Amino acid sequence: MNKPIYMAYCIACEKRMPYAVDHKMVDDEIRGIRFRYAENTAYCERCGTEVYVPEVNDWNAINRKESYERGKEENEQ
């Protein structure tokens, strides 16, 4: 079975292109609460330009908030 190809609009290529997702760990601080979370970034597979993918952005926002909440709970103990 073939793996699905995910597409996003690339401003450099000026058309919808397949994209890949890169993962990295990010250290952040909000209101004095330090926490670490995984962040995803989508890139055009052809030229490497970062592309906007709503689902990737939503995942990052949710993951960041959950990591902040865990950091807040740990800080309160």
HELIX and SHEET records of a PDB file:
HELIX    1   1 PRO A   54  GLU A   76  1                                  23    
SHEET    1   A 3 MET A   7  CYS A  10  0                                        
SHEET    2   A 3 LYS A  15  ILE A  30 -1                                        
SHEET    3   A 3 ILE A  33  CYS A  44 -1                                        
END                                                                             
